[in-house]
């Protein structure tokens, strides 16, 4: 939802289609009703049933107005058909709100109401406030126990909040899992920011705060109230709270704020809410948009964690908490107080049931598709992987165009999540949210474009085939696709169980390797669209590359390692890092590999004994690495906007470029004269490289 002439533009993407409309929402009038609505929410918790029923009228009026404004005829039809489709598949529809207009973000969308559709929508399916950020989040495979850090802060002047009740309720809900060793609950030993800092240094998966929150109208930002050493109020604004939480290792995936007004936004600032501001630090935040009673906070927490511990997604856990509040007092409005903010496309933040050890060398090939591979052999076809192919012949039609001088800047208008340069050098492909585009690098204009379904789908990976006739993409809808971009047709659609983060063609163009947040690398025969090999990792796979002769695969994983595999699925080498490994590359002659990661290090090794040749450390995490076509240079781009270029032989720093915003992808042009990079600056920059220093 964003501003448009005559109102607000509503764009809907659903399993049953897409639509666009302009809604005349009187945001100012609805915002003026929030104080009386807050009073009704609290009053409904304290009043008798007869009075409570009357106090629900303001909530139904606001919810009905929001529903009627947005769910116009065609959009309502899409909603109904999508809900029916989800039910037929035995699933629950998820309503994800992507609100760009700050005044709309401040409205209580959890109250969406239509009597003919069963009342409040959030009681029938999850309602999620999506915060648009680049990095999608895959489920964290947690080796038990799941570590929950709780904190109670009750400065004396703010009055009593029954923290013991909620603490007991939380402990009771988690006791079975604690007894099994699946969950560990630790409480911060104090009420000050220093106490929290000390506890966070030990790390946690979930941070649960019990206390008080406020909204600072002057700074237009939410805050949490801690106590100082004398027990007095010591507020901390949301931005600073996010920085404090970021010191945790492991970092929390979820923050639960059982404090009043932590979900309240300012109508002029989309990120002013405490919860939304914390999305820069954690993938999901549950907060309260109205003041909440102690009993409701305790009931919600108990039901929420019971559902989460049962391995339900966080959005469904929030809905479970709402229903628990509604069942306790069915005329209370407090079930609409919790708000879920999320930047992850997948609401399953944790996987408590499938923690796996690191791959065992020699045994990491997955044999789950043995019958398919045997059938493949029975057809007497000879795959080039896992059986190594003969050296590929040069592409018959495609040769680099040394005369191409690309534009220095191509404005894509969207975050560049992935980037690939065509073998001829005249074109490049970018992947963004929903968009796949091929650009003419001389004119800066798009030559080809495709839009994926799903409003939050990120195109994480792009790669041209060796002859340049096809483009492979991987995206957060769990699919890798191979496009014949000259015709626009999809030659292959290959499914994973989670986000596809990386794709790469083998030198013959017959096989495609894909890596996914489901912790597997899969190799596909594109002639039959069948899987010929699968390699399991301990965590999400972030990058995969074939060696120039097609005999090896180099993979990068969130398990803090890069791996080299042969065609039989045997592990040939493991390259350790101190954090997620996000980028890998083979040199064109196959004699070197490069790896980079969140530990800020780029490292180059030779491939005979896998001995390190050099390592360079940057000031921030590195997301992508590439060799130049002649193998003399290696480049890496990082989240602080820096692109570094080094000599691949000596490690000497040759070029440092500052792009201003995080860089997600780097790629050399085929003649080696230019380096392309793209990221959160929404542009692709192509810069000339020095010839003399190589």
N, C-alpha and C positions, 0 to 999 in steps of 0.2 A: 504494500500500500504506500503510495507516494502522491505528492501534490500534482494536480493537473488543472487545466482551465475548467472552471465550473465545479470543482470539488476535489475528489481524490481518486486517483487511478487504482483500480483493483485488478490485479492480474492473478488468475487462478490456473494452477497446473494440478491435474488429478489423474488417477488411473483411467478415467473415462474421457479425458480430453482437456483442452485448455480454453480459456475465455478471458475477455477483458471488458471492463465496464467502468463508468465514472459514477462515483457515489457522492451524494450531497450530504456529508456528515457534518453536523454542527458541533464541532469539537469543543468550542468555547462554552456552549450551553451545557454540554455533558460534563466538562471539567468543573463548572460551577456547582454541579450536583454532588461532587465527590465528598465534601465535608458531611453532608446529611447522609450520604450512603455509608460513610465510615461509622457514623453514630448508629445507623440501623444495624450494621453488622455486629457491633459490640452489644447493642441493646438486645438483639435477638438471642444472644447467648445467655442473657441474664433474665429475660422476661418469661412469664408463663406462656403456655402454648397459645392461648387465645390472643394475647397481645403480640406474640412473636409472629403469628400468621399475618397480622396487619402490617408489621414492620417489613415484611418481604416485598410489599408492593413497589417501593423505590427500586429494588434490585431487578425485579421483573420488567419494570418500565425501561430502565437503562439497558438491560440485556436485550429486550425486544427491539428497542430503537437501533442498537448496534446490528442485530441480526437482520432487520428489515432493510437497513441501509446497504449492507454488503451483499446479502444473499438475494439478489434480484433474480428474475425468472430463470435465465439461462444458468447462472451460477448456482442457484438453488437446485436446479435439475442435475447439474454435475455432482453436487454434494450428495444428493439422494442416490444417484446411480453408483457413485463411488462407495457409499456406505453399504449399499446392497451387494456390490461386488466383493467388498471385504468380508461381509458376512458369509457369502457363498464359499469363500476360500477358507473359512474358519479363522479369520484374522480380525483385528480391530483397527478401524480407520484412525489415522493420526492427523490432527489438524495443526499444521505448522504455520505460524504467523510471522511473516517477514515485513515488519513495519518500518518504513523509512522516515515517515513524517513524525517528528518528536511529539507533537501535540496528540497524535493518535496513539503513540507508544505509552502515553500517560493514562490512557483509558483502561478500564477493567474488562478486558476482553474475555476473561474467564466467566463473565456473567452472560455470555451469548445465550439467548433464550427464545424458544418458539414452542408454544403450548402443543401445537399439532405434531411436533416431532419429538415429544416426550419431555419437554421442559428444558433444563439447562444442558447444553451440549457437552460441557466438560465432565459431566457425570456419566456420559455414555462412551466417550473416547477421550484420549489425551489431547490437551491443548498446550502447545509449546510455543514460547516466544523465541524465535530464532535470531541470534545475533550474527550478522554477516561478517565472517572472518575467513581467512584463506584456508587454514589448516584443518581438514576434516580429521576426526579422531576415531581410531579403531578400538574395539574392546581391549582392555588391558588384561592379559592372561596373568592372573595373580596366583603365585604360589602361596597357598594359605600360610599364615592367616591374612585376611583382609584387615588392614590396620585403620581403625577409626580413632581420630583424636578429638576428644570433646573438651569444651571449655565453658565455664560459667563465669560471668562478670556481672556483679551486682553492686555498683557504687551506692553508698548509703543514701544519697539524696534522691535516688530514683524510686525508692519504695521497694517492697518485697515482691519478688517473683518466685513462685514455688519451683525452684530448680531441682530440689530433691525429688519431687514428683516425676519430672521429666527424666531425670537421671535414672531413677528406679525403673521407669517405663522402658527406657532405651536398653538398660541392662537386662530386663526381663525378656524383651523381644529378641535380644541377641544371645541369650543364655544357651540355647541348644547349639548354635553354631560356635559359641565360645567353648563349650564343652567338647565339641568335635575338633577343636583347633582350627576351624575355618575362619574365625573372626577374633581379632584382638581389640579390645576397647581400652583406651588409655585416656585419663583426664589430666588436663593441664593443672599443675599444682600452684595455682594462684590466679589472680584476676588482672594482672598488669600485662602490658604489651611485652615487657621483657620476659615474663613467664611464658607467653605464647612463643616468642622468638626461640627460647631455649628448647621448648618441646618440638617446634617445627624442624629444628636441626636434625632431629632423629627421624624425620620423614613420616608420612602417612598417606593413605589412599583417599580418605574422606576426612574433612574438617567440619565438625558440628559445633556451632556456637549457640549458647543459651544466654540470653540477656536482653539488652535494649538497643534499639536502633533509632536513628533520627534522620531528618532531611534538612540540610543546610540550604535555605532559600537563597542566601547571599552568594554562596559558591556554586549553587545549583548542583549539589552532589550529596548522595547518601553517605551516612557514616555509622560506625559501630562505637558504642560507648564502653570503654574499658574503665578500670579503676586505677588510680595511681597508688603510690606507696602508703598514702594516708587514707585510702578508701574513697577519695573524691573522684568526681567524674573526669575522665580523660578520653575525649572522643578522638577517633581516627577516621579520616575520610576514606572513601572507597578506593581511590587510586593508590593511596599509601598502604591500605590494607592488602591490595593485590601484590604490591612489592614485597610486603612482609611475608605473605603466604608463599611467594616464589622461592624462598630460601629452602623450602622443604625438599628433601631428597630421600625417597621418591616423592615427586610432587603430587598433591591431591588431584584426583579427577573430578571430585564433587565437593562442593561446599554447601552445607545446610545452615541457614541463618534463621533460627527460631527466635527472632526478635522483631518487634513491630516496626513497620514502615521501611523495611529493607528492600521492598520491591517497588517503592514509590519513585516515579520519574518526574522530572521537571519538563514542562511542556515545550521548553526551548532547547532542550539538550537530550538527544536520543540515548546517550550513555550515562545520564546522570544517576540513574538508579544504582544503588550499591551492587545489586546482583548483576546488572548489565555491565558495569565497569569491571567486575571481577572476571568477566568472560575473557578478558585479555590474558588472564592467568590460568584459569581452569576451564575445562570443557562444558561443565554444567553447574548451575547454581539454583538451589531452591530457596526462595525467600518469601516474605510476607508483604502484601501490598496494603493491608489495613492493620491497625492494632489487633493483637490476638490475645485471647485469654490464656492463662497458664494451662487450664485443663485441655483446651483445644490443641495447644502446642504439643502437649504430652501425647494425646491421642493420635495426632497426625504422625508424630515421630515413630510411635510404636508400630502403626500399620505400614508406614512408609518403609521402614527398615526390614520388617518381616517380608514384604514383597521383594525388596532389593536382594535380601539374603536368599530368597527363593530363585534368584537369577532372572528376575523380571527386568525389563528395561526401565530406566529411571522415569520415563514419562508415564508408564503404566503404574509404577510405584507411587507417583504423585496422585494419580487417579484413585488408586486404592486408598491412600490417605484421605482424600476428599470423601469417599464413600463411607469410611469409618466415622468421620465427623458428622456426616448427614444421618447415618444410622443411629448415632448416639442421641441426636436431637434433631428430628427431621424438619423442624421449622427454623433451625439456626442457619445463619448465612455465613458462618465462619468457614464452611467448606470451600468458599470462593476466595479466601484470603491467600492460600499458597499460590505462588507463581513459579513456573519453571522456565528458566532462561538456558538456552543451549546453543552451542556453535557446532556441535558434532552432528553429522548427518544421520548417524546411528545412535539410538538412545540406549543401547546396551554398552554401558561404560566399562563393565567388568565381566570377565568370564571366570567364575569361581570353580567351574567343573572340569576345565580342560587345561590346567597348567601342565606344561610339558618341560622336560629337561632339555638342555642344549643338545643339538644333533650329535649322534654318536658317529665318529668317523667310520666310513665304510658301510654304515647301515641306515643312512638317512634317506635312501630312495624309497618312495612310497609305493607299495605294491597293491594299492586298493583297486587299481584298474588292470590287474593282471590278465583277466579274461579278454579285455579289450585289446591289450597289446598282443596276446596270443592270436586273437582273431586277425589283428593287423599283419602279423607275420604269416598267417595262413594264406593271406591274399598275395603273398610272395612279393610284397613291396619292400623296398630297402630304404628306410629312413636315413637321412643324413645325421640325425641326432635321435637316439643315442649312438648309432653307428656313425663314426666321423665321415664326412663327405670328402670327395676329392676337391682340390682347390677350385674355387669357382672361376669360371671364365669371365673376362671383363664384360660389363653390361654393354650390349650391342648398340644402344641408342644414346646412352647418357655419358657425357664427359663434362668435367668442370668447365665453367665459363670464366676464364681468368680476366676477361674484360669487364665483368660485372662490378660496378661500384654501388653498393647499397646506400639508401638513405641513412643518415646518421640516427634519425629517430622516426619510428613508426608509432603513431598514437593508436592503440587498439581500443581504448575506452573501457577496458576491463583488466582486472588483475591477470597477469600472464602466469598461469600455473605450470605450463609445460611448453617446450619449444623444440623445434627440429628444423634444420636447414636441408633443403632439397639437394640431392647429389649434383645437380647442375649449378646450384648456387644462385639461381635467379628467383627462387621462391623460398619461403619459409612457412612453417605451420605453427600455430599457437593453439593451446588449449586453455579455456577459461571456464567460468561458471556457465554451463549449458552450451557454450559455443565452441565449435571447432572451425578454424579459419585458415586458409592458405593465402598468403600475401605475396604480391609482386614487390620485391625488395627495392626495385628502382623507382617505381611510382608510389609505393606506399599504400596501394589500394588492394582490397581483398579480391582474390580471383575465384575463391570457392568458399562456401560456408555451409555448415550443417548445425542444426540446433537439436540438442538432446532433450528428452522429456524429463520432467521432474524439476521443480523450481530451484532445488539446491544442488543439483548434480554438478560436480567438479570434474573437469577433464584433466586428470592427473598426469597423463603420459601421452606423448605423440612420437611417432617414428616413421620415417619414409622407408620403403623397401629399397634394396640396393639399386634397382633400376629406376626408382622414382615414380613408378606407375601407381603404387598403392600407398595408403597412409594407415598406419595402425594407431589406435587410441585406446586408452584405459581410463575408466571413470568410476565415480562413486556410486553408480547404479549397479555395480558388481559385474560389469561386462567389459571385455576387450572386444573391439570391432576392427575389422580390416575393410577399408573403403577403397573402391576403385574411383578415385576422385575425378577422373575424366568423365565418368558417366553418373557419378553420385550414388552408385549402388553399393550395398554392403555385401562384400564377398563372404565374410565369416563373422559370426557373433558367438563369442566364447565366454562361458559363464564361470565365475568364481562364487564363493560363498560370502565374500565381503569385497570392500573397495579394491579395485584394480589400480595399483600405484605405479606400475612400470611395464613397458613393453619393449621388445627388441627383436628384429628380424635376424635370422642366421645369414651368412654370406650368400647362400644360394637363393634366398627369398622364399624357400619352400616351407620353412618352419618359423614359428613365432614363439618366443618365450614371454610369459607374463608372470608378474609378481603381485601378490595381493596381501591385504590386511588379514586374510584368513591364514597367514603364515605359511603359504605354499608358493613355490615356483612351479609353473606348469609349461611344458613344451608341447606345442600343437602342430600337427601335420595340416597345413592349410589346404592341401588337395582334398582331404576327406573331412576336415574340421574335427579330427579326433585327437585325443590326448595320447601322447606317446611316452611321457615321462612326468613324474611329479616329485618334487623335493620339498621335504618338510623342514621348517625352521621353528625355533622356539617362540619367535615373536613376528610381528608384521614384516613383510618384505617391502623394502623401499626402492630398490634399484636392481636391474639385471642387465647383463651385457654378454653377448657371445664373443668369443675370441675371433680374431680375423680369419683363422682357418676353420672355425666352426666346431672345434674339438672340445672346447671348454666353455663353461658358464661361470661368470663372476656375479655374485649376488651380495646385496647389502640388506641388513636386518636391524630392527629395533632391539635385537638381543645384544647389541654392541659389538657385533662381529661382521666382517665380510668373509665370504666363503668362495672357494674355487672348486668346481665339480667337473668330473669327466662325463663322457657320454653314457656310462653305466650307472650314474648316480652316486659314484664314490666321491667322497670329499678328498680333494688333493691338498688343500691348504686352508688355514683359518687365519684371518688378519684381525687382531683384536683392536678395538678402540675403547675409549672410556665413556662413551655415550652412544646414542643411536647413530648408526652408519646410514647416511642418506644418499650418497653418490658413489658410483664406481665407473671405471673406464679401463679399456685395454688400449695400449698404444697401437698404431696401425701395423707395426711389424710383429706385434704379439710378444715382445720381449720385456715389456713393462706393464704394470697395472698401477692405477691411482685410486685411492679411496679418500673419502672425506665424510665428516659427520658433525653431530651436535657438540662434540667435544672441541670444536674450533680447529681441528687439525686436518691438513691435507698431507697424505703420505704416498710416496712412490716406491714400488718394489720391483726387483727384477724377477722374471718368471722361471728361472732355472732352479733356484733354491728358495725363492720368495724372501730373499734378504732385503731389508730396507735400504734404499738408496738415499733418500732424504725425507724429512718431514718439516713442514712449516706450520706455525700456529698463528691464527688470526685473532681478532678481538671479539668475534661472535661465531655462532654456529654456522657451518657451511652446508649448503643444500645441493650443490651440483658440481661435477668435475668433468673435464674433457681434455683430451689430447689434441694437438694440432695435427693436420693431415700428414706432415712430414715427421711427426713424433718428437720434435725438438722442444715444444712448449707444452705446459700443462696449465689449465686455467680452472679457477673455482670461484663460485659466487656464494655470498652469505647473507644472513638475515639482518646485518647492519647496513646493507646496501653496497658493500665493498666487493669488487671483482679483482682478484689477484692473478697475475700471470708470472710463472716461474720457468727457468730452464729445466727441462725434464732430465737433463744429465747431471747438472751441478746443484740444482735447487736454488740458484741465485734469483732473487726477485727482480723482475724486469719491468713490470707495469703494475700500477695500482690505480684502479678506477673507482670513483665514488658515484653511485647511482641514486643515492638519497633515500630509497626505500628498499625493503628486503628483496634480494635477488633469488629467484627460484630455479632458474635454468640458464646454462651457458652452452654455446655451441660455436665451433669454428666453421667458417665458410670453407668449401672444398678446395679452394686455391690457397688457403692459409693466410690470406692478406688481412682478413677482418674477423673479429670476434663478436658474436651476437649474445645479448643477455636480456632477460626479461623477468618481471616480478610484480611486486605490489605497486610500483610506480605507474602501471597500466601502459607502459610503452616498451617497445623493443629497441634497444640501442645497438648499433653496429659501429664498432670503433676500429680504425686501422692499427695494425701491429707493427712494431719495429722490425726491420729486416736485419740490421747489422748485429744485434745482440744475440742472435740465436747460436 
